[in-house]
């Protein structure tokens, strides 16, 4: 499945009805315990906090997304969700790998707060080269060390 990365900011989300619908569907498919708010409120809240979404795109549709907030050159990822109809097909791995590669090109650290992760998320991060740091507070991928998620 040839998935590509698309970053979605608030302006693009407001302008593109199909993109907004796809993003809403992605988070509507999320298990209730994964999100701190209902799906549409969560999306608006992420944009209101100046965040963006890194999305997996396939055939002109978004299949998955992860929220990203940039703080002092560190990319904080949260709430990865893949559409129910495309789970277990490698979309999450491909999306995170594409984000890792972009972070590598830009020389940015990637971090994910450990407190919000489910077991499957932790396994995915470890497989992609993230390591638990800061007394277990978060997982981190240093692209200078890990080859951008490829090693």
C-alpha positions in Angstrom: 0.0 0.0 0.0 1.8 3.2 -1.2 1.1 5.5 1.7 2.4 9.1 1.6 2.7 11.7 4.3 0.5 14.8 4.3 0.7 17.4 7.1 -2.6 19.1 7.8 -2.7 22.5 9.4 -5.8 24.4 10.5 -6.1 26.5 7.3 -6.0 23.5 5.0 -8.5 21.6 7.3 -10.9 24.6 7.1 -10.5 25.0 3.3 -10.8 21.3 2.2 -14.1 19.6 3.1 -13.0 16.2 2.1 -9.8 16.4 4.1 -11.9 17.6 7.1 -14.3 14.7 6.7 -11.4 12.1 6.4 -9.7 13.4 9.5 -13.0 13.3 11.4 -13.6 9.7 10.3 -10.2 8.7 11.4 -10.7 9.9 14.9 -14.3 8.8 15.0 -12.9 5.2 14.6 -10.6 5.6 17.6 -11.4 3.7 20.7 -13.0 6.0 23.3 -10.1 5.6 25.7 -7.6 6.8 23.1 -8.8 10.4 22.9 -9.2 13.0 25.7 -12.2 14.5 23.9 -14.9 13.5 21.4 -13.3 13.2 17.9 -14.4 16.6 16.4 -13.7 18.5 19.6 -10.2 16.8 19.8 -9.4 17.9 16.2 -10.4 21.5 16.9 -8.5 21.5 20.2 -5.4 20.3 18.5 -5.6 23.1 15.9 -6.4 25.7 18.6 -3.2 24.7 20.4 -1.3 25.4 17.1 -0.8 21.7 16.4 -1.0 19.9 13.2 -1.8 16.4 12.0 0.6 14.2 10.2 -1.6 12.0 8.0 -1.2 8.8 5.9 -2.6 9.4 2.5 -3.6 6.7 0.0 -5.6 7.2 -3.2 -6.7 10.8 -2.4 -8.0 9.8 1.1 -6.5 10.0 4.6 -6.3 6.6 6.2 -4.6 7.5 9.5 -3.3 10.4 11.5 -1.1 11.4 14.4 -1.3 14.8 16.2 2.0 16.7 16.3 3.0 19.7 18.3 6.4 21.3 17.9 8.1 22.6 21.1 11.6 24.0 21.0 12.5 22.0 17.9 11.1 18.7 19.3 8.2 17.0 17.5 5.8 15.6 20.1 3.5 13.0 18.6 0.2 11.9 20.2 -3.0 10.0 19.5 -2.1 7.9 16.5 -5.2 6.4 14.9 -5.8 4.4 11.7 -9.2 4.0 10.0 -10.8 0.7 11.2 -11.1 -0.6 7.6 -7.3 -0.3 7.0 -5.9 -1.5 10.3 -3.3 -4.3 10.3 -2.0 -3.4 6.9 1.1 -1.5 7.9 -0.4 2.0 7.6 0.7 3.0 11.2 4.2 1.7 10.7 4.5 3.5 7.3 3.1 6.8 8.7 5.5 6.8 11.7 8.4 5.8 9.4 7.6 8.7 7.0 7.5 11.1 10.0 10.8 9.8 11.2 12.4 10.3 7.8 11.2 13.9 7.7 12.4 14.5 11.3 15.8 13.1 10.2 16.0 15.5 7.2 15.1 18.5 9.5 17.4 17.3 12.4 14.5 17.2 14.9 13.9 14.9 17.8 10.7 12.9 18.0 9.0 12.3 21.3 5.8 10.5 22.5 4.5 10.8 26.0 4.5 7.3 27.5 1.4 7.9 29.7 -0.9 8.0 26.8 0.3 4.8 25.0 -1.5 1.5 24.6 0.6 -1.7 24.4 0.4 -1.8 20.6 1.7 1.7 20.4 4.7 0.9 22.6 5.6 -2.1 20.5 5.4 -0.1 17.3 7.6 2.6 18.7 10.2 0.2 20.0 10.3 -1.6 16.7 10.9 1.7 14.9 13.8 2.6 17.1 12.3 4.8 19.8 13.6 4.3 23.3 12.1 5.1 26.7 13.9 8.0 28.4 13.5 10.6 31.1 12.6 8.1 33.9 10.0 6.5 31.7 8.1 9.8 30.9 8.4 9.5 27.1 9.7 7.6 24.2 12.3 9.4 22.0 13.8 9.0 18.6 16.9 10.9 17.9 17.2 10.8 14.1 20.9 11.4 14.2 21.3 8.1 16.0 18.5 6.0 14.5 18.9 6.9 10.8 15.4 8.5 10.7 13.4 5.4 11.8 15.2 3.0 9.4 17.5 1.3 11.8 
